[in-house]
Amino acid sequence: MPKNILVTYYSQTGQLEEIMRNISRVFTNREEYEVTYYEIKLKEDFAFPWSPDVFYDTFPESYLQVPKELVPPAQEILNKKYDLVLFGYQVWFLTPSIPIISFLKSEFAEKLMANTPVITVSGTRNMWMLSQDKLKVHLKRLNAKLVGNIALVDRHDNYTSVITILNWMQTGKKEQPKPLPPAGIAQKEIDEAGKYGNIIIKYAERGTYEGMQKELVQSGAVEVRPFLIKVETVGNKLFTVFSGIIANSPEKRKFWVGVYKFYLMFAIWVVSPIVLFFYTLLTPFFYRKRQRQIEHYQGI
């Protein structure tokens, strides 16, 4: 009997789908594995490219993890018992995206993932660390066995990636006007994502994933920038305040979403450089703490 591999993901632009198919290609080329692809879809999906109004208005439900109704997986997908799940997700507003949260809170998730090894794969701008922690809470609730994590990011500096990703989301064009680089994860890195599949399949054949995460990290599968952990931590605190105000003020939603948008741009372009300055200045005093943070997020 072949081993069943489930590859599931939500991808608006196609970038994450390409990554997932490249990682899983090694399994599709082997007779001893049967690969099933399940693209998570909402009954009322979000349009891409985004209009700015819709994008920022999505913030409170994204951050508060409010699910929407899914298109159910085909029955043939639900009828199988899987030996491994490759789980691809995006991050919206420092939180796993609404489609991903909708799946994790659905009746289907536990059936597909309970008591099954899961490898998470994220494709993000650069801030994925605390979202991974949020995802772990759901995986634990579902009795899934997290055995690995791959976190691919845009490796350009924080400010360049802000400009390019906003342009991409609002125009649908990954290529940017010169001298800006293309938005998102570098195409070379996407094309070479199959190397992670080559690592994963070795452990799948052994029937144990002990030691796999260390090998994935050594191959470049996880980049942790300690400064961004600080940014995410502060951002989550403020997002908690803003999302609560917006959710509890439906009659003033448009006003408060506008205030949030202003705050977000101010935080990125004014507050963030100040935080980076002091963060760098204090690095020698917090070296051990930051090393522990790197080890935590490189692990599972």
Sequence and secondary structure as in RCSB ss.txt:
>XXXX:A:sequence
MPKNILVTYYSQTGQLEEIMRNISRVFTNREEYEVTYYEIKLKEDFAFPWSPDVFYDTFPESYLQVPKELVPPAQ
EILNKKYDLVLFGYQVWFLTPSIPIISFLKSEFAEKLMANTPVITVSGTRNMWMLSQDKLKVHLKRLNAKLVGNI
ALVDRHDNYTSVITILNWMQTGKKEQPKPLPPAGIAQKEIDEAGKYGNIIIKYAERGTYEGMQKELVQSGAVEVR
PFLIKVETVGNKLFTVFSGIIANSPEKRKFWVGVYKFYLMFAIWVVSPIVLFFYTLLTPFFYRKRQRQIEHYQGI
>XXXX:A:secstr
  EEEEEEE  SSSHHHHHHHHHHHHHHT TTEEEEEEE  BSS   SS  HHHHHHTHHHHHTT    B    H
HHHT   SEEEEEE EETTEE HHHHHHHTSHHHHHHHTTSEEEEEEEESS  HHHHHHHHHHHHHTT EEEEEE
EEE  S HHHHHHHHHHHHHH  SS STTS  SSS HHHHHTTHHHHHHHHHHHHHT  TTHHHHHHHTT B   
HHHHHHHHHHHHHHHHHHHHHHT GGGHHHHHHHHHHHHHHIIIIIHHHHHHHHHHTGGGGHHHHHHHHHHHH  
